[in-house]
Amino acid sequence: MIKVMYNNEDILALASFYKDQLVNDTVPFWFPRSLDHEFGGYLLMRDEKGDLIDTDKAVWIQGRACWLLATLYNTVEQNPDWLEGAKLGYEFLKDKCFNKAGKMYFHVDRQGNPIRMRRYFFSETFAVIACAAYAKASGDQQAAKLARDLFGICLEYAHGERQMEPKFEQTRPSKGIGIPMIMINTAQQLRETIGDPRCDVAITAWIQEIEDNFVKDDIRCVMEQVDLDGRIIDHIDGRTLNPGHAIEGAWFIMHEGIYRGMDQKLLDLGLRMLDYMWERGWDKEDGGILYFKDVYNKPVQEYWQDMKFWWPQNEAIIATLLAFLITNDEKYAQMHKQIHDYAYLHFHDQENGEWFGYLHKDGSIAQTAKGNMFKGPFHLPRQEWYCWSIIEQFQKAR
Amino acid sequence: MIKVMYNNEDILALASFYKDQLVNDTVPFWFPRSLDHEFGGYLLMRDEKGDLIDTDKAVWIQGRACWLLATLYNTVEQNPDWLEGAKLGYEFLKDKCFNKAGKMYFHVDRQGNPIRMRRYFFSETFAVIACAAYAKASGDQQAAKLARDLFGICLEYAHGERQMEPKFEQTRPSKGIGIPMIMINTAQQLRETIGDPRCDVAITAWIQEIEDNFVKDDIRCVMEQVDLDGRIIDHIDGRTLNPGHAIEGAWFIMHEGIYRGMDQKLLDLGLRMLDYMWERGWDKEDGGILYFKDVYNKPVQEYWQDMKFWWPQNEAIIATLLAFLITNDEKYAQMHKQIHDYAYLHFHDQENGEWFGYLHKDGSIAQTAKGNMFKGPFHLPRQEWYCWSIIEQFQKAR
């Protein structure tokens, strides 16, 4: 393998590349055509060319798209179209995506009539970051209040003070890394837009929860699920690892280490998590991050476990870049180059812009939708935005 | 393409092949090692070699395995080991798989402690066929009563007299082919083991429901979901077709046509359903039946839609064989040979017996489990058993 090392010129070229992709390829795929001026929100379910395949609205993605537009306005350029676009999403979320009890739907139709409620509260976490970013962009105090109120509700769910309908019986209680991980990022976004005094304490506790219960140094692994005491549950579900998810958590924690003035303990934790899950998730045969692995290499339930989804690649591009910026270790330059080259070669649609979402293990395209119930303008533009902006931040600190 | 035509000798050779595979390859993979003499029921979650990967028990598969053992006893040979094995499953279902309200769990642990309840009633439908087949094998009147009582509960669910927890809000009501289809087979099995006067009327009504609402002759298609009036719902979920499911329904209806003295209207309906969904589901590039297709060839939500699962191949092997036996049309001999050859070449594990469950589109193995939450001793042994026994039946009728 050829040794890779990034000098400062290479890093600046990466920043330019990501910003250029973001502004000239990814964002124009979605906007302005996805703005629904008639009913509010966004029309995001699109095929490879960008033609609409469904007018329904996935509430997660409505929130994420609103966050993106507001964040672009806050950090890239004060483009009034982006602010207007963010407002469309904010108002649709606020007016159309809650049931009477104040819980957010998962899926609504174009007009905002409810299609599906789900048990968990991820619609709320994405609404927090949308409302917070929009509040910063617009100065709208009602949006700021909604962000903080929803964050309070998320905290209640996360702490068990507000009950989710249980999916499982009480025989074998378990907990997942998803909630602490998403909550770290939700709190970081809230803090870094409009601020909230609850964030720092909460982030510290969730990172501790991940380190104590999910990170297994003895077997070099980050678990996706554990029992209530943090032990591995030796059944199919309990053994199933999600490397992309763990690597996403790794960079949230590295981000926190940077935010806290290069807190070495946090940086080390994030780097370890990346190392462990790269070892387990990187496909040495075909490249890319695999979707699921079994902790003991037994078969997992999910038959599509060896597919390559877009978002684990996005998370790994961020995590490896951050790891390099933090350590200057050529190991991470190598990893970053591997995942960057793999992803932009196989996922990026040169012809129509944006990325395909779903590849077979061998890198061929399995499914051509650019937007559906789970994919929209989020992981890819967030990666391009974050990589560009974190390089800028490191450059300024030189 | 080489023309294929089966003469009587070929058909007899197929019957021998299926019976031999059933008795000497498929069944011995599972039994006796899966019988749980300690806690009852079966230990069915196994890797390619047959080693246990989980001691949990999926209630669907417990019922299906019990049905298989009792059916082998009833139809292949009165082997007391099969009867004893069926009893283990029957008693586990009866004693361990119901909650206090009388609803069956989806997933329990080895001892029968509940892990997961699901909203629908497919655990019940598989328990009906298990109890009915066991009642016939053993003469146990309590098992016969349980089969009939559970069938009554299934009828109440199917007719909406007993409510399932709704998955969706009321904005866009829909219905699936799954319930009428599974209920046809449940009633057929009940009728053809211990008999029940409710079956014939119910089967007639469900077939009518499928013909009137799900079969679209104008576009040569069997829908998986429609609105309450049988119209296509032009959203991602509503457009998603499941060819294996529709082909399974096709042979249940052909079976009914044969049972009713070669009822031409039913036979024609089953043949049309097979024709339509073979056209849409057969992978002309790589062979095998694809998992999902969009009715208008748009992208479907499920990213693994082009994988080849074991069970659609099993259903297509049965349906094409039945279609040939009914029509003597070389078109169906050709189709049967294509799917038979594809499936036994790619899915069958020559070394360890049984079939792999999950192949990539190109026919390579994606996941090696022989048994998990959804795969166990059912579709493959049912196919081998049914194909063998239906040929015997047609031979006797000559």
Chai-1 contact restraints between the chains, C-beta under 6 A:
chainA,res_idxA,chainB,res_idxB,connection_type,confidence,min_distance_angstrom,max_distance_angstrom,comment,restraint_id
A,D47,B,P299,contact,1.0,0.0,6.0,A-B,restraint_1
A,I53,B,K298,contact,1.0,0.0,6.0,A-B,restraint_2
A,D54,B,H235,contact,1.0,0.0,6.0,A-B,restraint_3
A,D54,B,I236,contact,1.0,0.0,6.0,A-B,restraint_4
A,D56,B,H235,contact,1.0,0.0,6.0,A-B,restraint_5
A,N113,B,T171,contact,1.0,0.0,6.0,A-B,restraint_6
A,P114,B,E169,contact,1.0,0.0,6.0,A-B,restraint_7
A,P114,B,T171,contact,1.0,0.0,6.0,A-B,restraint_8
A,I115,B,F168,contact,1.0,0.0,6.0,A-B,restraint_9
A,I115,B,E169,contact,1.0,0.0,6.0,A-B,restraint_10
A,I115,B,T171,contact,1.0,0.0,6.0,A-B,restraint_11
A,R116,B,F168,contact,1.0,0.0,6.0,A-B,restraint_12
A,F168,B,I115,contact,1.0,0.0,6.0,A-B,restraint_13
A,F168,B,R116,contact,1.0,0.0,6.0,A-B,restraint_14
A,E169,B,P114,contact,1.0,0.0,6.0,A-B,restraint_15
A,E169,B,I115,contact,1.0,0.0,6.0,A-B,restraint_16
A,T171,B,N113,contact,1.0,0.0,6.0,A-B,restraint_17
A,T171,B,P114,contact,1.0,0.0,6.0,A-B,restraint_18
A,T171,B,I115,contact,1.0,0.0,6.0,A-B,restraint_19
A,H235,B,D54,contact,1.0,0.0,6.0,A-B,restraint_20
A,H235,B,D56,contact,1.0,0.0,6.0,A-B,restraint_21
A,I236,B,D54,contact,1.0,0.0,6.0,A-B,restraint_22
A,K298,B,I53,contact,1.0,0.0,6.0,A-B,restraint_23
A,P299,B,D47,contact,1.0,0.0,6.0,A-B,restraint_24
A,P299,B,Q367,contact,1.0,0.0,6.0,A-B,restraint_25
A,P299,B,T368,contact,1.0,0.0,6.0,A-B,restraint_26
A,P299,B,A369,contact,1.0,0.0,6.0,A-B,restraint_27
A,Q301,B,N372,contact,1.0,0.0,6.0,A-B,restraint_28
A,Q301,B,M373,contact,1.0,0.0,6.0,A-B,restraint_29
A,Y303,B,Y358,contact,1.0,0.0,6.0,A-B,restraint_30
A,Y303,B,A366,contact,1.0,0.0,6.0,A-B,restraint_31
A,Y303,B,Q367,contact,1.0,0.0,6.0,A-B,restraint_32
A,W304,B,W304,contact,1.0,0.0,6.0,A-B,restraint_33
A,D306,B,A366,contact,1.0,0.0,6.0,A-B,restraint_34
A,Y358,B,Y303,contact,1.0,0.0,6.0,A-B,restraint_35
A,A366,B,Y303,contact,1.0,0.0,6.0,A-B,restraint_36
A,A366,B,D306,contact,1.0,0.0,6.0,A-B,restraint_37
A,Q367,B,P299,contact,1.0,0.0,6.0,A-B,restraint_38
A,Q367,B,Y303,contact,1.0,0.0,6.0,A-B,restraint_39
A,T368,B,P299,contact,1.0,0.0,6.0,A-B,restraint_40
A,A369,B,P299,contact,1.0,0.0,6.0,A-B,restraint_41
A,N372,B,Q301,contact,1.0,0.0,6.0,A-B,restraint_42
A,M373,B,Q301,contact,1.0,0.0,6.0,A-B,restraint_43
